[in-house]
């Protein structure tokens, strides 16, 4: 029986790669993005495009209804998101609100919209792209980390309450992905008091040796597929060799030793 996956943030990057991968495996794919007219995914057999801005609560309800009108949805892949980096003190209230609306509340609202249908069919999965930044922290990413750590905790708790209805909850926590995330999906919050430290941190982030350990969007899409088809009761799936290495270091060294290492590497 053909399965259906609903993907948010499918215009580029991981969402785009996942839409292509699942379609190639015979899944029906409902790929959503703010402006579907700019996507070439519609040319792929089995892919349906729908408009969705996850900060628009009314559109979430409308798009969910359109998706379910096409038939049962087996997997809801919450993938839309972006980064907010820089000094917390420099963040405007609008920047804080938009980050929370997109990365956290958007995920919650999309999930909530699908739950009645998933409960009724007594099966399904909620998969959410978090980040290695939902399991460890780096300097000058505090608001982004707040959303991703929140998603990890929310997902772990939600898994308990949805299990009796046959619904699994999972997170995908990738490390670096070779996309245009830094230029397209990163907003900066500058503040004069922190610029020297921000410069050191950004230099460390952009170090070619560090970035070489990242994965392609296609590789992480394969790991998303593996997470969705895994038969265990795991919630969090760390994705990418760099993310597994980083998280392994935190677990092995302990939180404070790991934090000292991050401080040295990113702030000198």
DRENDO-1510 file (C-alpha; in Angstrom, 1 decimal, always signed):
<recs>
REC; n; res; u; v; w
REC; 1; UNK; +0.0; +0.0; +0.0 .
REC; 2; UNK; +1.4; +3.4; -1.0 .
REC; 3; UNK; +2.2; +5.7; +1.9 .
REC; 4; UNK; +1.9; +9.4; +2.0 .
REC; 5; UNK; +4.3; +12.0; +3.5 .
REC; 6; UNK; +3.5; +15.6; +4.2 .
REC; 7; UNK; +6.6; +17.8; +4.2 .
REC; 8; UNK; +7.0; +21.5; +5.3 .
REC; 9; UNK; +9.8; +23.7; +4.1 .
REC; 10; UNK; +10.3; +21.7; +0.9 .
REC; 11; UNK; +11.4; +24.5; -1.3 .
REC; 12; UNK; +15.2; +23.8; -0.9 .
REC; 13; UNK; +17.7; +21.9; +1.2 .
REC; 14; UNK; +16.6; +18.9; +3.3 .
REC; 15; UNK; +12.9; +19.3; +2.6 .
REC; 16; UNK; +13.5; +19.4; -1.2 .
REC; 17; UNK; +15.9; +16.4; -1.1 .
REC; 18; UNK; +13.5; +14.4; +1.1 .
REC; 19; UNK; +10.6; +15.1; -1.3 .
REC; 20; UNK; +12.6; +13.7; -4.2 .
REC; 21; UNK; +13.9; +10.7; -2.2 .
REC; 22; UNK; +10.5; +9.6; -1.0 .
REC; 23; UNK; +8.9; +10.1; -4.4 .
REC; 24; UNK; +11.7; +7.9; -5.9 .
REC; 25; UNK; +10.7; +5.2; -3.3 .
REC; 26; UNK; +7.1; +5.2; -4.5 .
REC; 27; UNK; +5.6; +7.4; -1.7 .
REC; 28; UNK; +3.0; +10.0; -2.4 .
REC; 29; UNK; +4.6; +13.3; -1.4 .
REC; 30; UNK; +2.7; +16.5; -0.4 .
REC; 31; UNK; +5.5; +19.1; -0.5 .
REC; 32; UNK; +4.7; +22.5; +1.1 .
REC; 33; UNK; +6.4; +25.8; +0.9 .
REC; 34; UNK; +5.5; +29.5; +0.9 .
REC; 35; UNK; +5.5; +29.8; -2.9 .
REC; 36; UNK; +5.0; +26.6; -4.8 .
REC; 37; UNK; +5.1; +28.4; -8.1 .
REC; 38; UNK; +8.9; +28.6; -7.8 .
REC; 39; UNK; +9.5; +24.9; -7.3 .
REC; 40; UNK; +10.2; +22.2; -9.9 .
REC; 41; UNK; +9.0; +19.4; -7.6 .
REC; 42; UNK; +5.6; +19.4; -9.3 .
REC; 43; UNK; +7.2; +17.8; -12.4 .
REC; 44; UNK; +8.1; +14.7; -10.3 .
REC; 45; UNK; +5.5; +11.9; -10.4 .
REC; 46; UNK; +3.7; +11.4; -7.1 .
REC; 47; UNK; +4.5; +14.9; -5.8 .
REC; 48; UNK; +1.7; +17.4; -5.0 .
REC; 49; UNK; +2.6; +21.0; -4.1 .
REC; 50; UNK; +0.6; +23.0; -1.6 .
REC; 51; UNK; +1.3; +26.5; -0.2 .
REC; 52; UNK; +2.1; +26.8; +3.4 .
REC; 53; UNK; +3.7; +29.5; +5.6 .
REC; 54; UNK; +4.0; +27.8; +9.0 .
REC; 55; UNK; +3.6; +31.1; +10.8 .
REC; 56; UNK; +0.1; +31.5; +9.3 .
REC; 57; UNK; -2.3; +29.6; +11.6 .
REC; 58; UNK; -5.2; +30.0; +9.3 .
REC; 59; UNK; -3.3; +28.7; +6.3 .
REC; 60; UNK; -2.0; +25.7; +8.4 .
REC; 61; UNK; -5.7; +24.6; +8.9 .
REC; 62; UNK; -6.5; +25.2; +5.2 .
REC; 63; UNK; -3.5; +23.3; +3.9 .
REC; 64; UNK; -4.0; +20.4; +6.3 .
REC; 65; UNK; -7.6; +20.0; +5.1 .
REC; 66; UNK; -6.4; +20.1; +1.5 .
REC; 67; UNK; -3.8; +17.4; +2.2 .
REC; 68; UNK; -6.2; +15.1; +4.0 .
REC; 69; UNK; -8.7; +15.5; +1.2 .
REC; 70; UNK; -6.2; +13.7; -1.0 .
REC; 71; UNK; -6.2; +10.7; +1.3 .
REC; 72; UNK; -4.7; +9.5; +4.5 .
REC; 73; UNK; -1.3; +11.0; +5.6 .
REC; 74; UNK; +1.1; +8.5; +7.1 .
REC; 75; UNK; +4.0; +10.8; +8.0 .
REC; 76; UNK; +4.0; +14.5; +8.9 .
REC; 77; UNK; +7.6; +15.8; +8.4 .
REC; 78; UNK; +8.0; +19.1; +10.2 .
REC; 79; UNK; +11.1; +20.5; +8.4 .
REC; 80; UNK; +10.5; +24.2; +8.0 .
REC; 81; UNK; +12.8; +26.4; +10.0 .
REC; 82; UNK; +15.7; +28.9; +10.0 .
REC; 83; UNK; +18.5; +30.1; +12.2 .
REC; 84; UNK; +18.7; +33.3; +14.3 .
REC; 85; UNK; +22.3; +34.0; +15.3 .
REC; 86; UNK; +24.2; +36.7; +17.1 .
REC; 87; UNK; +23.9; +38.6; +20.4 .
REC; 88; UNK; +20.7; +37.9; +22.3 .
REC; 89; UNK; +20.8; +41.4; +23.6 .
REC; 90; UNK; +20.7; +42.6; +20.0 .
REC; 91; UNK; +17.6; +40.6; +19.0 .
REC; 92; UNK; +14.5; +42.6; +18.3 .
REC; 93; UNK; +11.1; +41.5; +19.7 .
REC; 94; UNK; +10.0; +40.9; +16.1 .
REC; 95; UNK; +13.0; +38.6; +15.5 .
REC; 96; UNK; +12.3; +36.7; +18.7 .
REC; 97; UNK; +8.6; +36.3; +17.8 .
REC; 98; UNK; +9.3; +35.2; +14.2 .
REC; 99; UNK; +11.9; +32.6; +15.3 .
REC; 100; UNK; +9.5; +31.1; +17.8 .
REC; 101; UNK; +6.6; +31.2; +15.4 .
REC; 102; UNK; +8.5; +29.4; +12.7 .
REC; 103; UNK; +10.7; +26.9; +14.5 .
REC; 104; UNK; +8.5; +26.0; +17.4 .
REC; 105; UNK; +4.9; +27.2; +17.2 .
REC; 106; UNK; +4.7; +26.4; +13.5 .
REC; 107; UNK; +5.7; +22.8; +14.2 .
REC; 108; UNK; +3.2; +22.5; +17.1 .
REC; 109; UNK; +0.3; +23.9; +15.1 .
REC; 110; UNK; +1.0; +21.7; +12.0 .
REC; 111; UNK; +1.2; +18.7; +14.2 .
REC; 112; UNK; -2.0; +19.6; +16.1 .
REC; 113; UNK; -3.9; +20.1; +12.9 .
REC; 114; UNK; -3.1; +16.5; +11.8 .
REC; 115; UNK; -3.7; +14.7; +15.1 .
REC; 116; UNK; -7.4; +14.1; +14.8 .
REC; 117; UNK; -6.9; +12.3; +11.4 .
REC; 118; UNK; -3.9; +10.3; +12.7 .
REC; 119; UNK; -5.8; +9.2; +15.8 .
REC; 120; UNK; -8.8; +8.2; +13.7 .
REC; 121; UNK; -6.7; +6.0; +11.5 .
REC; 122; UNK; -4.8; +4.7; +14.6 .
REC; 123; UNK; -1.4; +5.0; +12.9 .
REC; 124; UNK; +1.1; +7.6; +11.7 .
REC; 125; UNK; +4.3; +9.4; +12.5 .
REC; 126; UNK; +5.3; +12.9; +13.5 .
REC; 127; UNK; +8.9; +13.5; +12.4 .
REC; 128; UNK; +10.5; +16.9; +13.2 .
REC; 129; UNK; +13.8; +18.3; +12.1 .
REC; 130; UNK; +15.5; +19.7; +15.1 .
REC; 131; UNK; +19.3; +20.0; +15.0 .
REC; 132; UNK; +22.4; +18.9; +16.8 .
REC; 133; UNK; +21.7; +22.4; +18.2 .
REC; 134; UNK; +18.8; +20.8; +20.1 .
REC; 135; UNK; +21.2; +18.6; +22.0 .
REC; 136; UNK; +24.3; +20.7; +22.4 .
REC; 137; UNK; +24.9; +24.5; +22.4 .
REC; 138; UNK; +27.3; +26.9; +20.8 .
REC; 139; UNK; +27.9; +30.7; +21.5 .
REC; 140; UNK; +25.6; +33.3; +19.9 .
REC; 141; UNK; +22.8; +30.9; +18.9 .
REC; 142; UNK; +20.7; +31.1; +22.1 .
REC; 143; UNK; +17.3; +31.7; +20.6 .
REC; 144; UNK; +17.8; +29.1; +17.9 .
REC; 145; UNK; +18.9; +26.7; +20.6 .
REC; 146; UNK; +15.8; +27.6; +22.6 .
REC; 147; UNK; +13.5; +26.5; +19.8 .
REC; 148; UNK; +15.4; +23.3; +19.0 .
REC; 149; UNK; +15.8; +22.2; +22.6 .
REC; 150; UNK; +12.1; +22.9; +23.1 .
REC; 151; UNK; +11.3; +20.7; +20.1 .
REC; 152; UNK; +13.3; +17.8; +21.5 .
REC; 153; UNK; +11.6; +18.0; +24.9 .
REC; 154; UNK; +8.2; +18.5; +23.3 .
REC; 155; UNK; +8.6; +15.5; +21.0 .
REC; 156; UNK; +9.9; +13.2; +23.8 .
REC; 157; UNK; +6.9; +14.1; +26.0 .
REC; 158; UNK; +4.4; +13.9; +23.1 .
REC; 159; UNK; +5.6; +10.4; +22.2 .
REC; 160; UNK; +4.2; +9.1; +25.5 .
REC; 161; UNK; +0.7; +10.5; +24.9 .
REC; 162; UNK; +0.4; +9.5; +21.3 .
REC; 163; UNK; +1.7; +5.9; +21.6 .
REC; 164; UNK; -1.6; +4.5; +22.7 .
REC; 165; UNK; -3.1; +5.7; +19.4 .
REC; 166; UNK; -0.4; +4.0; +17.2 .
REC; 167; UNK; +1.3; +7.3; +16.4 .
REC; 168; UNK; +5.1; +7.5; +16.7 .
REC; 169; UNK; +7.0; +10.7; +17.4 .
REC; 170; UNK; +10.5; +11.2; +16.2 .
REC; 171; UNK; +13.1; +13.9; +15.8 .
REC; 172; UNK; +15.9; +14.2; +13.3 .
REC; 173; UNK; +18.9; +16.1; +14.7 .
REC; 174; UNK; +21.4; +16.8; +11.8 .
REC; 175; UNK; +24.7; +18.6; +12.0 .
REC; 176; UNK; +26.0; +20.7; +9.2 .
REC; 177; UNK; +24.3; +20.3; +5.8 .
REC; 178; UNK; +25.9; +21.6; +2.6 .
REC; 179; UNK; +23.1; +23.9; +1.6 .
REC; 180; UNK; +22.6; +27.7; +1.3 .
REC; 181; UNK; +21.2; +27.7; +4.9 .
REC; 182; UNK; +23.8; +30.3; +6.0 .
REC; 183; UNK; +22.9; +32.8; +3.3 .
REC; 184; UNK; +19.2; +32.0; +2.8 .
REC; 185; UNK; +18.0; +30.8; +6.3 .
REC; 186; UNK; +20.2; +32.7; +8.7 .
REC; 187; UNK; +19.3; +36.0; +10.3 .
REC; 188; UNK; +21.9; +37.9; +12.4 .
REC; 189; UNK; +21.3; +40.0; +15.5 .
REC; 190; UNK; +24.3; +42.3; +15.8 .
REC; 191; UNK; +25.2; +44.3; +18.9 .
REC; 192; UNK; +28.3; +46.5; +19.2 .
REC; 193; UNK; +29.3; +45.2; +22.6 .
REC; 194; UNK; +29.6; +41.6; +21.3 .
REC; 195; UNK; +31.0; +42.1; +17.8 .
REC; 196; UNK; +34.6; +40.9; +18.6 .
REC; 197; UNK; +33.3; +37.7; +20.2 .
REC; 198; UNK; +30.8; +37.1; +17.4 .
REC; 199; UNK; +33.6; +37.5; +14.9 .
REC; 200; UNK; +35.6; +34.8; +16.6 .
REC; 201; UNK; +32.6; +32.5; +16.8 .
REC; 202; UNK; +31.7; +32.9; +13.1 .
REC; 203; UNK; +35.3; +32.4; +12.1 .
REC; 204; UNK; +35.3; +29.1; +14.0 .
REC; 205; UNK; +31.9; +28.1; +12.4 .
REC; 206; UNK; +33.1; +28.8; +8.9 .
REC; 207; UNK; +36.5; +27.0; +9.3 .
REC; 208; UNK; +36.9; +24.8; +6.2 .
REC; 209; UNK; +38.1; +21.9; +8.3 .
REC; 210; UNK; +35.0; +22.0; +10.5 .
REC; 211; UNK; +32.6; +22.5; +7.6 .
REC; 212; UNK; +34.2; +19.5; +5.7 .
REC; 213; UNK; +32.6; +17.2; +8.2 .
REC; 214; UNK; +29.1; +18.2; +7.2 .
REC; 215; UNK; +26.6; +16.1; +5.1 .
REC; 216; UNK; +24.8; +16.7; +1.8 .
REC; 217; UNK; +21.0; +17.3; +2.0 .
REC; 218; UNK; +20.6; +14.0; +0.1 .
REC; 219; UNK; +22.6; +12.1; +2.8 .
REC; 220; UNK; +20.4; +13.6; +5.6 .
REC; 221; UNK; +17.3; +12.8; +3.6 .
REC; 222; UNK; +18.4; +9.1; +3.5 .
REC; 223; UNK; +18.8; +9.3; +7.3 .
REC; 224; UNK; +15.3; +10.8; +7.6 .
REC; 225; UNK; +14.0; +7.8; +5.6 .
REC; 226; UNK; +15.9; +5.4; +7.9 .
REC; 227; UNK; +14.4; +7.2; +11.0 .
REC; 228; UNK; +10.9; +6.9; +9.6 .
REC; 229; UNK; +11.2; +3.2; +8.7 .
REC; 230; UNK; +13.0; +2.2; +12.0 .
REC; 231; UNK; +10.9; -0.2; +14.0 .
REC; 232; UNK; +12.2; +0.7; +17.4 .
REC; 233; UNK; +10.7; +3.1; +19.9 .
REC; 234; UNK; +13.5; +5.6; +19.7 .
REC; 235; UNK; +12.5; +9.3; +19.6 .
REC; 236; UNK; +15.8; +11.1; +18.7 .
REC; 237; UNK; +17.9; +10.2; +15.6 .
REC; 238; UNK; +21.1; +12.1; +15.4 .
REC; 239; UNK; +21.9; +12.5; +11.7 .
REC; 240; UNK; +25.3; +13.0; +10.0 .
REC; 241; UNK; +28.7; +11.9; +11.1 .
REC; 242; UNK; +29.6; +15.3; +12.4 .
REC; 243; UNK; +26.5; +15.5; +14.6 .
REC; 244; UNK; +27.1; +12.0; +16.0 .
REC; 245; UNK; +30.7; +12.8; +16.8 .
REC; 246; UNK; +29.8; +16.1; +18.5 .
REC; 247; UNK; +27.0; +14.6; +20.6 .
REC; 248; UNK; +29.2; +11.6; +21.4 .
REC; 249; UNK; +31.8; +14.0; +22.7 .
REC; 250; UNK; +29.3; +15.7; +25.0 .
REC; 251; UNK; +28.1; +12.4; +26.4 .
REC; 252; UNK; +31.6; +11.0; +26.9 .
REC; 253; UNK; +33.2; +14.2; +28.4 .
REC; 254; UNK; +30.3; +15.4; +30.5 .
REC; 255; UNK; +28.5; +18.7; +30.1 .
REC; 256; UNK; +31.0; +21.0; +31.8 .
REC; 257; UNK; +34.1; +19.6; +30.2 .
REC; 258; UNK; +32.3; +19.7; +26.8 .
REC; 259; UNK; +31.3; +23.3; +27.4 .
REC; 260; UNK; +34.9; +24.3; +28.3 .
REC; 261; UNK; +36.0; +22.8; +25.0 .
REC; 262; UNK; +33.4; +24.7; +23.0 .
REC; 263; UNK; +34.4; +27.9; +24.8 .
REC; 264; UNK; +38.0; +27.4; +23.8 .
REC; 265; UNK; +37.3; +26.5; +20.2 .
REC; 266; UNK; +34.7; +29.2; +19.5 .
REC; 267; UNK; +35.8; +32.1; +21.7 .
REC; 268; UNK; +39.5; +31.5; +22.1 .
</recs>
